[in-house]
Amino acid sequence: MKKNFALLMLVGFLATQAYAAPIKTSRPKATKATLENQLAKYVSYPDALKPTQQAGVVVIQFKVNTASELCQLEVFSQNEQLNNTLIRQLTGKKINGYGSDSGEVHTVRLRFQPD
């Protein structure tokens, strides 16, 4: 009798676990992709790269203020003209979903393709 009861409990436990939904904690990669996509809408192919007509990747860091606007931008490239162009294009632009923590620093890679 005890064996049958234990077996019945085991089968019941396994049956309930088969239909349980997994718990999702976070998706940092999806968030970064979304942020990169939002920034890509504001940036055009820089004039500094037009003479060479080559693709490029630039890393930028910034904060998002409480109004969901980009601020305190920093561009990590050796080309000052490129840095100034990107800072001018992105400063003050609105980003959706990132205004809750104004102290958080975001780092994003921007990719450029010639037209």
Biopython code that builds the backbone (N, CA, C, O; Angstrom):
import numpy as np
from Bio.PDB.StructureBuilder import StructureBuilder

atoms = [
    (1, "MET", "N", (0.811, -1.179, 0.000)),
    (1, "MET", "CA", (0.000, 0.000, 0.000)),
    (1, "MET", "C", (0.869, 1.264, 0.000)),
    (1, "MET", "O", (0.579, 2.229, -0.706)),
    (2, "LYS", "N", (1.940, 1.240, 0.805)),
    (2, "LYS", "CA", (2.824, 2.392, 0.858)),
    (2, "LYS", "C", (3.534, 2.595, -0.476)),
    (2, "LYS", "O", (3.736, 3.733, -0.902)),
    (3, "LYS", "N", (3.911, 1.517, -1.132)),
    (3, "LYS", "CA", (4.587, 1.624, -2.422)),
    (3, "LYS", "C", (3.648, 2.212, -3.474)),
    (3, "LYS", "O", (4.051, 3.052, -4.278)),
    (4, "ASN", "N", (2.407, 1.767, -3.460)),
    (4, "ASN", "CA", (1.436, 2.289, -4.417)),
    (4, "ASN", "C", (1.186, 3.778, -4.191)),
    (4, "ASN", "O", (1.086, 4.545, -5.148)),
    (5, "PHE", "N", (1.086, 4.182, -2.934)),
    (5, "PHE", "CA", (0.867, 5.591, -2.612)),
    (5, "PHE", "C", (2.066, 6.438, -3.045)),
    (5, "PHE", "O", (1.885, 7.521, -3.601)),
    (6, "ALA", "N", (3.273, 5.965, -2.798)),
    (6, "ALA", "CA", (4.486, 6.687, -3.191)),
    (6, "ALA", "C", (4.567, 6.782, -4.711)),
    (6, "ALA", "O", (4.931, 7.829, -5.246)),
    (7, "LEU", "N", (4.233, 5.702, -5.407)),
    (7, "LEU", "CA", (4.243, 5.704, -6.870)),
    (7, "LEU", "C", (3.198, 6.668, -7.413)),
    (7, "LEU", "O", (3.468, 7.384, -8.378)),
    (8, "LEU", "N", (2.027, 6.703, -6.823)),
    (8, "LEU", "CA", (0.976, 7.621, -7.236)),
    (8, "LEU", "C", (1.408, 9.082, -7.020)),
    (8, "LEU", "O", (1.128, 9.930, -7.867)),
    (9, "MET", "N", (2.075, 9.384, -5.919)),
    (9, "MET", "CA", (2.565, 10.734, -5.656)),
    (9, "MET", "C", (3.643, 11.127, -6.666)),
    (9, "MET", "O", (3.675, 12.263, -7.141)),
    (10, "LEU", "N", (4.520, 10.182, -6.987)),
    (10, "LEU", "CA", (5.582, 10.452, -7.953)),
    (10, "LEU", "C", (4.991, 10.745, -9.330)),
    (10, "LEU", "O", (5.418, 11.692, -9.991)),
    (11, "VAL", "N", (4.041, 9.970, -9.761)),
    (11, "VAL", "CA", (3.397, 10.196, -11.059)),
    (11, "VAL", "C", (2.672, 11.538, -11.062)),
    (11, "VAL", "O", (2.733, 12.267, -12.052)),
    (12, "GLY", "N", (1.997, 11.873, -9.985)),
    (12, "GLY", "CA", (1.309, 13.157, -9.895)),
    (12, "GLY", "C", (2.281, 14.327, -9.946)),
    (12, "GLY", "O", (2.019, 15.330, -10.609)),
    (13, "PHE", "N", (3.392, 14.199, -9.252)),
    (13, "PHE", "CA", (4.409, 15.246, -9.266)),
    (13, "PHE", "C", (4.984, 15.435, -10.663)),
    (13, "PHE", "O", (5.129, 16.567, -11.123)),
    (14, "LEU", "N", (5.309, 14.353, -11.335)),
    (14, "LEU", "CA", (5.860, 14.441, -12.684)),
    (14, "LEU", "C", (4.854, 15.017, -13.669)),
    (14, "LEU", "O", (5.226, 15.758, -14.579)),
    (15, "ALA", "N", (3.599, 14.683, -13.492)),
    (15, "ALA", "CA", (2.563, 15.206, -14.394)),
    (15, "ALA", "C", (2.404, 16.716, -14.227)),
    (15, "ALA", "O", (2.217, 17.424, -15.217)),
    (16, "THR", "N", (2.474, 17.217, -13.007)),
    (16, "THR", "CA", (2.333, 18.661, -12.812)),
    (16, "THR", "C", (3.559, 19.410, -13.327)),
    (16, "THR", "O", (3.427, 20.532, -13.814)),
    (17, "GLN", "N", (4.734, 18.821, -13.232)),
    (17, "GLN", "CA", (5.949, 19.476, -13.714)),
    (17, "GLN", "C", (6.009, 19.512, -15.238)),
    (17, "GLN", "O", (6.647, 20.396, -15.810)),
    (18, "ALA", "N", (5.366, 18.583, -15.887)),
    (18, "ALA", "CA", (5.376, 18.552, -17.351)),
    (18, "ALA", "C", (4.644, 19.758, -17.932)),
    (18, "ALA", "O", (4.958, 20.187, -19.043)),
    (19, "TYR", "N", (3.685, 20.306, -17.210)),
    (19, "TYR", "CA", (2.906, 21.433, -17.708)),
    (19, "TYR", "C", (3.316, 22.768, -17.080)),
    (19, "TYR", "O", (2.686, 23.794, -17.338)),
    (20, "ALA", "N", (4.350, 22.758, -16.271)),
    (20, "ALA", "CA", (4.807, 23.992, -15.624)),
    (20, "ALA", "C", (5.525, 24.877, -16.637)),
    (20, "ALA", "O", (6.250, 24.378, -17.497)),
    (21, "ALA", "N", (5.323, 26.180, -16.536)),
    (21, "ALA", "CA", (5.987, 27.138, -17.432)),
    (21, "ALA", "C", (7.349, 27.511, -16.860)),
    (21, "ALA", "O", (7.471, 27.710, -15.652)),
    (22, "PRO", "N", (8.376, 27.609, -17.702)),
    (22, "PRO", "CA", (9.688, 28.009, -17.194)),
    (22, "PRO", "C", (9.687, 29.487, -16.782)),
    (22, "PRO", "O", (8.926, 30.295, -17.314)),
    (23, "ILE", "N", (10.535, 29.807, -15.847)),
    (23, "ILE", "CA", (10.637, 31.180, -15.362)),
    (23, "ILE", "C", (11.696, 31.902, -16.175)),
    (23, "ILE", "O", (12.820, 31.419, -16.310)),
    (24, "LYS", "N", (11.338, 33.062, -16.717)),
    (24, "LYS", "CA", (12.289, 33.877, -17.469)),
    (24, "LYS", "C", (12.813, 34.975, -16.554)),
    (24, "LYS", "O", (12.031, 35.700, -15.939)),
    (25, "THR", "N", (14.129, 35.097, -16.464)),
    (25, "THR", "CA", (14.698, 36.094, -15.556)),
    (25, "THR", "C", (14.976, 37.402, -16.278)),
    (25, "THR", "O", (14.407, 38.430, -15.910)),
    (26, "SER", "N", (15.830, 37.399, -17.292)),
    (26, "SER", "CA", (16.141, 38.628, -18.022)),
    (26, "SER", "C", (16.706, 38.288, -19.386)),
    (26, "SER", "O", (17.122, 37.158, -19.642)),
    (27, "ARG", "N", (16.712, 39.302, -20.272)),
    (27, "ARG", "CA", (17.243, 39.122, -21.613)),
    (27, "ARG", "C", (18.158, 40.293, -21.943)),
    (27, "ARG", "O", (17.750, 41.192, -22.678)),
    (28, "PRO", "N", (19.382, 40.311, -21.424)),
    (28, "PRO", "CA", (20.244, 41.455, -21.685)),
    (28, "PRO", "C", (20.631, 41.611, -23.155)),
    (28, "PRO", "O", (20.786, 42.739, -23.623)),
    (29, "LYS", "N", (20.791, 40.522, -23.890)),
    (29, "LYS", "CA", (21.172, 40.635, -25.295)),
    (29, "LYS", "C", (20.067, 41.272, -26.117)),
    (29, "LYS", "O", (20.339, 42.096, -26.989)),
    (30, "ALA", "N", (18.826, 40.901, -25.849)),
    (30, "ALA", "CA", (17.716, 41.493, -26.585)),
    (30, "ALA", "C", (17.603, 42.981, -26.284)),
    (30, "ALA", "O", (17.276, 43.773, -27.168)),
    (31, "THR", "N", (17.871, 43.360, -25.044)),
    (31, "THR", "CA", (17.817, 44.765, -24.671)),
    (31, "THR", "C", (18.879, 45.563, -25.406)),
    (31, "THR", "O", (18.591, 46.643, -25.921)),
    (32, "LYS", "N", (20.107, 45.049, -25.464)),
    (32, "LYS", "CA", (21.178, 45.753, -26.168)),
    (32, "LYS", "C", (20.866, 45.873, -27.656)),
    (32, "LYS", "O", (21.109, 46.918, -28.259)),
    (33, "ALA", "N", (20.333, 44.817, -28.246)),
    (33, "ALA", "CA", (19.997, 44.882, -29.665)),
    (33, "ALA", "C", (18.949, 45.956, -29.916)),
    (33, "ALA", "O", (19.018, 46.686, -30.906)),
    (34, "THR", "N", (17.986, 46.047, -29.021)),
    (34, "THR", "CA", (16.955, 47.061, -29.168)),
    (34, "THR", "C", (17.561, 48.449, -29.057)),
    (34, "THR", "O", (17.202, 49.345, -29.821)),
    (35, "LEU", "N", (18.465, 48.634, -28.123)),
    (35, "LEU", "CA", (19.119, 49.925, -27.952)),
    (35, "LEU", "C", (19.944, 50.278, -29.180)),
    (35, "LEU", "O", (19.900, 51.417, -29.644)),
    (36, "GLU", "N", (20.692, 49.326, -29.711)),
    (36, "GLU", "CA", (21.462, 49.571, -30.930)),
    (36, "GLU", "C", (20.556, 49.924, -32.095)),
    (36, "GLU", "O", (20.882, 50.807, -32.889)),
    (37, "ASN", "N", (19.433, 49.251, -32.207)),
    (37, "ASN", "CA", (18.487, 49.545, -33.288)),
    (37, "ASN", "C", (17.901, 50.950, -33.153)),
    (37, "ASN", "O", (17.732, 51.652, -34.150)),
    (38, "GLN", "N", (17.592, 51.357, -31.933)),
    (38, "GLN", "CA", (17.047, 52.701, -31.729)),
    (38, "GLN", "C", (18.073, 53.767, -32.106)),
    (38, "GLN", "O", (17.725, 54.769, -32.731)),
    (39, "LEU", "N", (19.332, 53.557, -31.731)),
    (39, "LEU", "CA", (20.375, 54.534, -32.050)),
    (39, "LEU", "C", (20.664, 54.574, -33.545)),
    (39, "LEU", "O", (20.956, 55.638, -34.092)),
    (40, "ALA", "N", (20.586, 53.437, -34.203)),
    (40, "ALA", "CA", (20.877, 53.374, -35.632)),
    (40, "ALA", "C", (19.914, 54.238, -36.443)),
    (40, "ALA", "O", (20.269, 54.715, -37.521)),
    (41, "LYS", "N", (18.717, 54.441, -35.941)),
    (41, "LYS", "CA", (17.743, 55.289, -36.639)),
    (41, "LYS", "C", (18.174, 56.752, -36.680)),
    (41, "LYS", "O", (17.794, 57.486, -37.593)),
    (42, "TYR", "N", (18.960, 57.175, -35.702)),
    (42, "TYR", "CA", (19.376, 58.572, -35.606)),
    (42, "TYR", "C", (20.691, 58.875, -36.320)),
    (42, "TYR", "O", (21.019, 60.042, -36.537)),
    (43, "VAL", "N", (21.441, 57.847, -36.685)),
    (43, "VAL", "CA", (22.791, 58.054, -37.206)),
    (43, "VAL", "C", (22.821, 57.786, -38.701)),
    (43, "VAL", "O", (22.309, 56.772, -39.176)),
    (44, "SER", "N", (23.431, 58.711, -39.434)),
    (44, "SER", "CA", (23.658, 58.501, -40.865)),
    (44, "SER", "C", (25.139, 58.177, -41.070)),
    (44, "SER", "O", (25.954, 58.349, -40.164)),
    (45, "TYR", "N", (25.472, 57.710, -42.263)),
    (45, "TYR", "CA", (26.863, 57.373, -42.562)),
    (45, "TYR", "C", (27.713, 58.636, -42.423)),
    (45, "TYR", "O", (27.446, 59.625, -43.106)),
    (46, "PRO", "N", (28.732, 58.628, -41.555)),
    (46, "PRO", "CA", (29.498, 59.852, -41.264)),
    (46, "PRO", "C", (30.321, 60.352, -42.449)),
    (46, "PRO", "O", (30.877, 59.563, -43.213)),
    (47, "ASP", "N", (30.388, 61.679, -42.586)),
    (47, "ASP", "CA", (31.205, 62.288, -43.632)),
    (47, "ASP", "C", (32.676, 61.933, -43.478)),
    (47, "ASP", "O", (33.404, 61.872, -44.468)),
    (48, "ALA", "N", (33.118, 61.700, -42.259)),
    (48, "ALA", "CA", (34.522, 61.371, -42.010)),
    (48, "ALA", "C", (34.922, 60.044, -42.646)),
    (48, "ALA", "O", (36.100, 59.835, -42.935)),
    (49, "LEU", "N", (33.964, 59.142, -42.871)),
    (49, "LEU", "CA", (34.272, 57.842, -43.474)),
    (49, "LEU", "C", (34.007, 57.808, -44.979)),
    (49, "LEU", "O", (34.383, 56.840, -45.639)),
    (50, "LYS", "N", (33.376, 58.831, -45.532)),
    (50, "LYS", "CA", (33.016, 58.821, -46.957)),
    (50, "LYS", "C", (34.212, 58.744, -47.904)),
    (50, "LYS", "O", (34.116, 58.034, -48.905)),
    (51, "PRO", "N", (35.329, 59.427, -47.657)),
    (51, "PRO", "CA", (36.452, 59.309, -48.604)),
    (51, "PRO", "C", (36.980, 57.879, -48.758)),
    (51, "PRO", "O", (37.414, 57.494, -49.844)),
    (52, "THR", "N", (36.944, 57.104, -47.692)),
    (52, "THR", "CA", (37.462, 55.730, -47.763)),
    (52, "THR", "C", (36.401, 54.722, -48.167)),
    (52, "THR", "O", (36.729, 53.624, -48.616)),
    (53, "GLN", "N", (35.107, 55.087, -48.010)),
    (53, "GLN", "CA", (33.988, 54.200, -48.341)),
    (53, "GLN", "C", (34.142, 52.817, -47.716)),
    (53, "GLN", "O", (33.938, 51.800, -48.379)),
    (54, "GLN", "N", (34.502, 52.792, -46.443)),
    (54, "GLN", "CA", (34.654, 51.507, -45.764)),
    (54, "GLN", "C", (33.658, 51.389, -44.623)),
    (54, "GLN", "O", (33.165, 52.387, -44.097)),
    (55, "ALA", "N", (33.374, 50.157, -44.256)),
    (55, "ALA", "CA", (32.492, 49.912, -43.120)),
    (55, "ALA", "C", (33.284, 50.162, -41.843)),
    (55, "ALA", "O", (34.514, 50.115, -41.846)),
    (56, "GLY", "N", (32.584, 50.423, -40.770)),
    (56, "GLY", "CA", (33.267, 50.675, -39.519)),
    (56, "GLY", "C", (32.396, 50.388, -38.321)),
    (56, "GLY", "O", (31.170, 50.329, -38.416)),
    (57, "VAL", "N", (33.058, 50.209, -37.184)),
    (57, "VAL", "CA", (32.378, 49.992, -35.914)),
    (57, "VAL", "C", (32.945, 50.999, -34.925)),
    (57, "VAL", "O", (34.161, 51.151, -34.809)),
    (58, "VAL", "N", (32.064, 51.681, -34.218)),
    (58, "VAL", "CA", (32.469, 52.667, -33.220)),
    (58, "VAL", "C", (31.745, 52.337, -31.923)),
    (58, "VAL", "O", (30.554, 52.025, -31.928)),
    (59, "VAL", "N", (32.466, 52.407, -30.824)),
    (59, "VAL", "CA", (31.878, 52.173, -29.511)),
    (59, "VAL", "C", (31.552, 53.516, -28.873)),
    (59, "VAL", "O", (32.381, 54.426, -28.858)),
    (60, "ILE", "N", (30.339, 53.631, -28.349)),
    (60, "ILE", "CA", (29.948, 54.855, -27.652)),
    (60, "ILE", "C", (29.428, 54.498, -26.261)),
    (60, "ILE", "O", (28.903, 53.408, -26.032)),
    (61, "GLN", "N", (29.589, 55.441, -25.349)),
    (61, "GLN", "CA", (29.018, 55.320, -24.013)),
    (61, "GLN", "C", (28.180, 56.558, -23.752)),
    (61, "GLN", "O", (28.501, 57.649, -24.225)),
    (62, "PHE", "N", (27.105, 56.383, -22.997)),
    (62, "PHE", "CA", (26.218, 57.501, -22.707)),
    (62, "PHE", "C", (25.338, 57.163, -21.520)),
    (62, "PHE", "O", (25.272, 56.019, -21.070)),
    (63, "LYS", "N", (24.666, 58.189, -21.026)),
    (63, "LYS", "CA", (23.643, 58.028, -20.003)),
    (63, "LYS", "C", (22.318, 58.480, -20.603)),
    (63, "LYS", "O", (22.287, 59.218, -21.588)),
    (64, "VAL", "N", (21.237, 58.032, -20.003)),
    (64, "VAL", "CA", (19.897, 58.447, -20.416)),
    (64, "VAL", "C", (19.284, 59.195, -19.241)),
    (64, "VAL", "O", (19.168, 58.643, -18.147)),
    (65, "ASN", "N", (18.891, 60.445, -19.459)),
    (65, "ASN", "CA", (18.322, 61.238, -18.359)),
    (65, "ASN", "C", (16.872, 60.836, -18.092)),
    (65, "ASN", "O", (16.336, 59.956, -18.766)),
    (66, "THR", "N", (16.247, 61.471, -17.124)),
    (66, "THR", "CA", (14.879, 61.107, -16.733)),
    (66, "THR", "C", (13.854, 61.394, -17.822)),
    (66, "THR", "O", (12.751, 60.849, -17.790)),
    (67, "ALA", "N", (14.206, 62.248, -18.791)),
    (67, "ALA", "CA", (13.318, 62.527, -19.918)),
    (67, "ALA", "C", (13.566, 61.561, -21.075)),
    (67, "ALA", "O", (13.074, 61.779, -22.182)),
    (68, "SER", "N", (14.331, 60.491, -20.822)),
    (68, "SER", "CA", (14.675, 59.459, -21.815)),
    (68, "SER", "C", (15.487, 60.019, -22.980)),
    (68, "SER", "O", (15.371, 59.534, -24.106)),
    (69, "GLU", "N", (16.309, 61.035, -22.717)),
    (69, "GLU", "CA", (17.166, 61.625, -23.746)),
    (69, "GLU", "C", (18.619, 61.228, -23.496)),
    (69, "GLU", "O", (19.051, 61.103, -22.350)),
    (70, "LEU", "N", (19.365, 61.033, -24.583)),
    (70, "LEU", "CA", (20.783, 60.712, -24.475)),
    (70, "LEU", "C", (21.560, 61.917, -23.957)),
    (70, "LEU", "O", (21.316, 63.045, -24.384)),
    (71, "CYS", "N", (22.488, 61.683, -23.042)),
    (71, "CYS", "CA", (23.332, 62.753, -22.532)),
    (71, "CYS", "C", (24.691, 62.172, -22.145)),
    (71, "CYS", "O", (24.845, 60.956, -22.027)),
    (72, "GLN", "N", (25.652, 63.033, -21.954)),
    (72, "GLN", "CA", (27.011, 62.662, -21.568)),
    (72, "GLN", "C", (27.590, 61.600, -22.501)),
    (72, "GLN", "O", (28.116, 60.583, -22.051)),
    (73, "LEU", "N", (27.485, 61.850, -23.800)),
    (73, "LEU", "CA", (27.997, 60.917, -24.797)),
    (73, "LEU", "C", (29.514, 60.954, -24.861)),
    (73, "LEU", "O", (30.137, 62.005, -24.714)),
    (74, "GLU", "N", (30.090, 59.788, -25.083)),
    (74, "GLU", "CA", (31.527, 59.667, -25.296)),
    (74, "GLU", "C", (31.733, 58.664, -26.428)),
    (74, "GLU", "O", (31.225, 57.544, -26.371)),
    (75, "VAL", "N", (32.475, 59.065, -27.450)),
    (75, "VAL", "CA", (32.731, 58.209, -28.610)),
    (75, "VAL", "C", (34.183, 57.758, -28.552)),
    (75, "VAL", "O", (35.083, 58.573, -28.347)),
    (76, "PHE", "N", (34.410, 56.469, -28.731)),
    (76, "PHE", "CA", (35.757, 55.912, -28.645)),
    (76, "PHE", "C", (36.291, 55.596, -30.040)),
    (76, "PHE", "O", (36.215, 54.459, -30.505)),
    (77, "SER", "N", (36.827, 56.610, -30.693)),
    (77, "SER", "CA", (37.504, 56.405, -31.977)),
    (77, "SER", "C", (38.672, 57.381, -32.043)),
    (77, "SER", "O", (38.740, 58.328, -31.261)),
    (78, "GLN", "N", (39.578, 57.151, -32.966)),
    (78, "GLN", "CA", (40.745, 58.010, -33.133)),
    (78, "GLN", "C", (40.430, 59.230, -33.995)),
    (78, "GLN", "O", (41.221, 60.172, -34.043)),
    (79, "ASN", "N", (39.290, 59.223, -34.672)),
    (79, "ASN", "CA", (38.915, 60.278, -35.605)),
    (79, "ASN", "C", (38.051, 61.321, -34.899)),
    (79, "ASN", "O", (36.891, 61.053, -34.586)),
    (80, "GLU", "N", (38.600, 62.495, -34.649)),
    (80, "GLU", "CA", (37.873, 63.556, -33.943)),
    (80, "GLU", "C", (36.657, 64.044, -34.724)),
    (80, "GLU", "O", (35.631, 64.377, -34.132)),
    (81, "GLN", "N", (36.768, 64.088, -36.040)),
    (81, "GLN", "CA", (35.635, 64.522, -36.860)),
    (81, "GLN", "C", (34.473, 63.539, -36.704)),
    (81, "GLN", "O", (33.318, 63.949, -36.589)),
    (82, "LEU", "N", (34.778, 62.265, -36.701)),
    (82, "LEU", "CA", (33.757, 61.234, -36.501)),
    (82, "LEU", "C", (33.147, 61.357, -35.104)),
    (82, "LEU", "O", (31.929, 61.274, -34.949)),
    (83, "ASN", "N", (33.983, 61.553, -34.101)),
    (83, "ASN", "CA", (33.493, 61.700, -32.726)),
    (83, "ASN", "C", (32.520, 62.867, -32.614)),
    (83, "ASN", "O", (31.433, 62.724, -32.054)),
    (84, "ASN", "N", (32.912, 64.020, -33.148)),
    (84, "ASN", "CA", (32.062, 65.207, -33.066)),
    (84, "ASN", "C", (30.750, 65.033, -33.829)),
    (84, "ASN", "O", (29.698, 65.480, -33.372)),
    (85, "THR", "N", (30.816, 64.385, -34.988)),
    (85, "THR", "CA", (29.606, 64.147, -35.784)),
    (85, "THR", "C", (28.616, 63.271, -35.026)),
    (85, "THR", "O", (27.424, 63.577, -34.983)),
    (86, "LEU", "N", (29.099, 62.186, -34.429)),
    (86, "LEU", "CA", (28.211, 61.276, -33.703)),
    (86, "LEU", "C", (27.632, 61.937, -32.454)),
    (86, "LEU", "O", (26.457, 61.750, -32.137)),
    (87, "ILE", "N", (28.444, 62.697, -31.757)),
    (87, "ILE", "CA", (27.947, 63.391, -30.570)),
    (87, "ILE", "C", (26.855, 64.382, -30.968)),
    (87, "ILE", "O", (25.831, 64.480, -30.291)),
    (88, "ARG", "N", (27.067, 65.116, -32.059)),
    (88, "ARG", "CA", (26.071, 66.077, -32.530)),
    (88, "ARG", "C", (24.778, 65.364, -32.954)),
    (88, "ARG", "O", (23.684, 65.845, -32.656)),
    (89, "GLN", "N", (24.896, 64.222, -33.645)),
    (89, "GLN", "CA", (23.718, 63.511, -34.133)),
    (89, "GLN", "C", (22.910, 62.871, -33.008)),
    (89, "GLN", "O", (21.690, 62.747, -33.123)),
    (90, "LEU", "N", (23.568, 62.463, -31.924)),
    (90, "LEU", "CA", (22.876, 61.688, -30.902)),
    (90, "LEU", "C", (22.481, 62.446, -29.639)),
    (90, "LEU", "O", (21.545, 62.032, -28.956)),
    (91, "THR", "N", (23.149, 63.522, -29.312)),
    (91, "THR", "CA", (22.848, 64.237, -28.068)),
    (91, "THR", "C", (21.410, 64.760, -28.073)),
    (91, "THR", "O", (20.985, 65.442, -29.005)),
    (92, "GLY", "N", (20.680, 64.429, -27.022)),
    (92, "GLY", "CA", (19.301, 64.887, -26.873)),
    (92, "GLY", "C", (18.259, 64.017, -27.544)),
    (92, "GLY", "O", (17.066, 64.290, -27.416)),
    (93, "LYS", "N", (18.668, 62.978, -28.255)),
    (93, "LYS", "CA", (17.694, 62.099, -28.912)),
    (93, "LYS", "C", (17.021, 61.213, -27.872)),
    (93, "LYS", "O", (17.645, 60.805, -26.892)),
    (94, "LYS", "N", (15.748, 60.920, -28.093)),
    (94, "LYS", "CA", (14.976, 60.113, -27.148)),
    (94, "LYS", "C", (15.150, 58.620, -27.420)),
    (94, "LYS", "O", (15.202, 58.170, -28.564)),
    (95, "ILE", "N", (15.236, 57.878, -26.324)),
    (95, "ILE", "CA", (15.352, 56.416, -26.365)),
    (95, "ILE", "C", (14.213, 55.844, -25.530)),
    (95, "ILE", "O", (14.008, 56.273, -24.394)),
    (96, "ASN", "N", (13.483, 54.901, -26.064)),
    (96, "ASN", "CA", (12.354, 54.298, -25.357)),
    (96, "ASN", "C", (12.816, 53.205, -24.404)),
    (96, "ASN", "O", (13.623, 52.352, -24.771)),
    (97, "GLY", "N", (12.298, 53.235, -23.168)),
    (97, "GLY", "CA", (12.519, 52.161, -22.215)),
    (97, "GLY", "C", (13.786, 52.246, -21.392)),
    (97, "GLY", "O", (14.153, 51.255, -20.762)),
    (98, "TYR", "N", (14.480, 53.383, -21.361)),
    (98, "TYR", "CA", (15.738, 53.452, -20.638)),
    (98, "TYR", "C", (15.856, 54.666, -19.722)),
    (98, "TYR", "O", (16.979, 55.015, -19.359)),
    (99, "GLY", "N", (14.795, 55.317, -19.332)),
    (99, "GLY", "CA", (14.896, 56.523, -18.533)),
    (99, "GLY", "C", (14.771, 56.312, -17.037)),
    (99, "GLY", "O", (14.777, 57.290, -16.289)),
    (100, "SER", "N", (14.657, 55.070, -16.564)),
    (100, "SER", "CA", (14.393, 54.827, -15.146)),
    (100, "SER", "C", (15.611, 55.073, -14.258)),
    (100, "SER", "O", (15.455, 55.569, -13.142)),
    (101, "ASP", "N", (16.811, 54.746, -14.715)),
    (101, "ASP", "CA", (18.018, 54.908, -13.900)),
    (101, "ASP", "C", (18.967, 55.860, -14.615)),
    (101, "ASP", "O", (19.720, 55.444, -15.496)),
    (102, "SER", "N", (18.935, 57.145, -14.237)),
    (102, "SER", "CA", (19.735, 58.145, -14.947)),
    (102, "SER", "C", (21.229, 58.009, -14.672)),
    (102, "SER", "O", (22.027, 58.618, -15.386)),
    (103, "GLY", "N", (21.636, 57.242, -13.675)),
    (103, "GLY", "CA", (23.048, 57.065, -13.370)),
    (103, "GLY", "C", (23.698, 55.926, -14.133)),
    (103, "GLY", "O", (24.922, 55.793, -14.109)),
    (104, "GLU", "N", (22.917, 55.107, -14.803)),
    (104, "GLU", "CA", (23.449, 53.941, -15.507)),
    (104, "GLU", "C", (24.148, 54.364, -16.800)),
    (104, "GLU", "O", (23.611, 55.153, -17.578)),
    (105, "VAL", "N", (25.347, 53.834, -17.018)),
    (105, "VAL", "CA", (26.108, 54.113, -18.236)),
    (105, "VAL", "C", (25.886, 52.962, -19.205)),
    (105, "VAL", "O", (26.076, 51.797, -18.856)),
    (106, "HIS", "N", (25.483, 53.298, -20.422)),
    (106, "HIS", "CA", (25.238, 52.303, -21.465)),
    (106, "HIS", "C", (26.402, 52.317, -22.449)),
    (106, "HIS", "O", (26.915, 53.383, -22.790)),
    (107, "THR", "N", (26.812, 51.158, -22.900)),
    (107, "THR", "CA", (27.862, 51.030, -23.910)),
    (107, "THR", "C", (27.280, 50.286, -25.101)),
    (107, "THR", "O", (26.704, 49.208, -24.957)),
    (108, "VAL", "N", (27.441, 50.884, -26.291)),
    (108, "VAL", "CA", (26.838, 50.328, -27.508)),
    (108, "VAL", "C", (27.842, 50.408, -28.645)),
    (108, "VAL", "O", (28.617, 51.361, -28.736)),
    (109, "ARG", "N", (27.826, 49.403, -29.513)),
    (109, "ARG", "CA", (28.615, 49.430, -30.748)),
    (109, "ARG", "C", (27.727, 49.862, -31.895)),
    (109, "ARG", "O", (26.657, 49.291, -32.106)),
    (110, "LEU", "N", (28.162, 50.865, -32.636)),
    (110, "LEU", "CA", (27.446, 51.297, -33.837)),
    (110, "LEU", "C", (28.202, 50.820, -35.061)),
    (110, "LEU", "O", (29.421, 50.976, -35.145)),
    (111, "ARG", "N", (27.493, 50.245, -35.998)),
    (111, "ARG", "CA", (28.112, 49.743, -37.234)),
    (111, "ARG", "C", (27.712, 50.641, -38.395)),
    (111, "ARG", "O", (26.551, 51.028, -38.528)),
    (112, "PHE", "N", (28.693, 50.967, -39.234)),
    (112, "PHE", "CA", (28.459, 51.829, -40.389)),
    (112, "PHE", "C", (28.736, 51.058, -41.660)),
    (112, "PHE", "O", (29.745, 50.361, -41.769)),
    (113, "GLN", "N", (27.835, 51.188, -42.621)),
    (113, "GLN", "CA", (27.996, 50.598, -43.949)),
    (113, "GLN", "C", (27.900, 51.734, -44.973)),
    (113, "GLN", "O", (27.014, 52.583, -44.871)),
    (114, "PRO", "N", (28.802, 51.757, -45.955)),
    (114, "PRO", "CA", (28.689, 52.810, -46.987)),
    (114, "PRO", "C", (27.412, 52.624, -47.792)),
    (114, "PRO", "O", (26.934, 51.504, -47.971)),
    (115, "ASP", "N", (26.876, 53.712, -48.266)),
    (115, "ASP", "CA", (25.618, 53.678, -49.041)),
    (115, "ASP", "C", (25.806, 53.068, -50.403)),
    (115, "ASP", "O", (24.850, 52.967, -51.171)),
]
sb = StructureBuilder()
sb.init_structure("model")
sb.init_model(0)
sb.init_chain("A")
sb.init_seg("    ")
for serial, (resi, resn, name, xyz) in enumerate(atoms, 1):
    if name == "N":
        sb.init_residue(resn, " ", resi, " ")
    sb.init_atom(name, np.array(xyz, "f"), 0.0, 1.0, " ", f" {name:<3s}", serial, name[0])
structure = sb.get_structure()
